[in-house]
Amino acid sequence: MKLIFIASAYQGKLENVMRSMMYADRLIRAGHAVFCPLLYHYMNQFRPHPEQVWKEQDMAVLLRCDGVFRDDSISEGADYEVQMAEDHFIPVYRDLDELIGIRVCPNCQTRNDHYYPDRGVWCCAFC
């Protein structure tokens, strides 16, 4: 199980938070642990802190991650997170399917990313 940091645009937009959560969900379903900094959006609503505090939190976790997933959104902040990862020799992935390791169901040959830990197999939801 790798710990993956999700680097994507925020800009205070809920749609960006939701997209980041979709990435996190796919990674979790593939068996990874994730750090999704955009979830601070919700914490900040109830326990606000200056933006710099959140950036420091992000960097403290990023430097402990096994990899960074960077989506194709436009974001100076996410670009900075990628630069920090590269400076510390942390792999950066730009293709979520590649990172997840999309598998082909052995029963029906459907491409999928569902891992069933109780069975220890990758399989589609239809078999």
BAVO-440545 format. One record per residue (C-alpha): residue number from 0; x negated, y, z. Coordinates in nm, 2 decimals. Each point is the difference from the previous one (the first is absolute). Layout:
  pos       u       v       w
  NUM       X       Y       Z
...
***
This chain:
  pos       u       v       w
    0    0.00    0.00    0.00
    1   -0.15    0.33   -0.11
    2    0.08    0.34    0.16
    3    0.10    0.23   -0.28
    4    0.03    0.38    0.02
    5    0.26    0.15   -0.23
    6   -0.11    0.32   -0.16
    7    0.27    0.19   -0.18
    8    0.15    0.35   -0.04
    9    0.21    0.14    0.29
   10    0.08    0.36   -0.05
   11    0.27   -0.02    0.26
   12    0.23   -0.19   -0.24
   13    0.21   -0.29    0.13
   14   -0.01   -0.16   -0.34
   15   -0.38   -0.03    0.03
   16    0.04   -0.16    0.35
   17    0.25   -0.25   -0.14
   18   -0.23   -0.09   -0.29
   19   -0.29   -0.05    0.25
   20    0.23   -0.23    0.21
   21    0.07   -0.21   -0.31
   22   -0.37   -0.05   -0.05
   23   -0.04   -0.09    0.36
   24    0.29   -0.25   -0.02
   25   -0.15   -0.17   -0.30
   26   -0.34   -0.03    0.17
   27    0.15   -0.13    0.32
   28    0.19   -0.26   -0.20
   29   -0.32   -0.10   -0.17
   30   -0.16   -0.07    0.34
   31   -0.19    0.32    0.06
   32    0.00    0.24    0.30
   33    0.06    0.36   -0.11
   34   -0.06    0.35    0.12
   35    0.26    0.24   -0.15
   36   -0.10    0.35    0.10
   37    0.32    0.15   -0.15
   38    0.20   -0.16    0.28
   39   -0.14    0.28    0.22
   40    0.27    0.20   -0.18
   41    0.25   -0.15    0.24
   42   -0.21    0.03    0.31
   43   -0.07    0.36   -0.08
   44    0.37    0.07    0.00
   45    0.03   -0.10    0.37
   46   -0.36    0.06    0.13
   47   -0.15    0.27   -0.22
   48   -0.37    0.06   -0.03
   49   -0.21    0.23   -0.22
   50   -0.08   -0.15   -0.34
   51   -0.37   -0.04    0.10
   52    0.09   -0.24    0.27
   53    0.17   -0.23   -0.25
   54   -0.30    0.02   -0.24
   55   -0.23   -0.10    0.29
   56    0.22   -0.29    0.08
   57   -0.01   -0.11   -0.37
   58   -0.38    0.02   -0.02
   59   -0.04   -0.20    0.33
   60    0.21   -0.28   -0.14
   61   -0.13    0.02   -0.36
   62   -0.35   -0.07    0.10
   63    0.11   -0.32    0.17
   64    0.19   -0.13   -0.30
   65   -0.10   -0.28   -0.24
   66    0.13    0.19   -0.30
   67    0.20    0.30   -0.13
   68    0.29   -0.02   -0.24
   69    0.02    0.33   -0.20
   70    0.31    0.05   -0.21
   71    0.02    0.22   -0.31
   72    0.15    0.30    0.17
   73   -0.17    0.34   -0.01
   74   -0.14    0.09    0.34
   75   -0.31    0.17    0.12
   76    0.04   -0.16    0.34
   77    0.02   -0.35   -0.14
   78   -0.29    0.07   -0.23
   79   -0.20    0.11    0.31
   80    0.10   -0.33    0.17
   81   -0.13   -0.19   -0.30
   82   -0.33    0.19    0.00
   83   -0.04   -0.08    0.37
   84    0.06   -0.37   -0.06
   85   -0.25    0.00   -0.29
   86   -0.26    0.19    0.21
   87    0.04   -0.28    0.26
   88    0.00   -0.29   -0.25
   89    0.36   -0.08    0.06
   90    0.16   -0.15   -0.31
   91    0.26    0.21   -0.17
   92    0.28   -0.17   -0.19
   93    0.21    0.18   -0.26
   94    0.21   -0.30   -0.12
   95    0.24   -0.13    0.26
   96    0.07   -0.32   -0.18
   97   -0.37   -0.07   -0.02
   98   -0.04    0.07    0.37
   99    0.29   -0.21    0.10
  100   -0.12   -0.28   -0.23
  101    0.32   -0.06   -0.19
  102    0.05   -0.37   -0.03
  103    0.19   -0.22   -0.24
  104    0.26   -0.22    0.17
  105   -0.12   -0.36   -0.04
  106    0.36   -0.12   -0.05
  107    0.14    0.24   -0.26
  108   -0.30    0.21   -0.11
  109    0.17    0.33    0.11
  110   -0.24    0.28    0.09
  111    0.04    0.08    0.37
  112   -0.15    0.14    0.31
  113    0.19   -0.19    0.27
  114   -0.21   -0.20    0.24
  115    0.17   -0.24    0.23
  116   -0.23   -0.05    0.30
  117    0.21   -0.28    0.15
  118   -0.05   -0.20   -0.32
  119   -0.35    0.15   -0.08
  120    0.10    0.06   -0.36
  121    0.06    0.28   -0.25
  122    0.34   -0.05   -0.16
  123    0.28    0.19   -0.17
  124    0.32    0.08    0.19
  125    0.20   -0.23   -0.23
  126   -0.16   -0.34    0.06
***
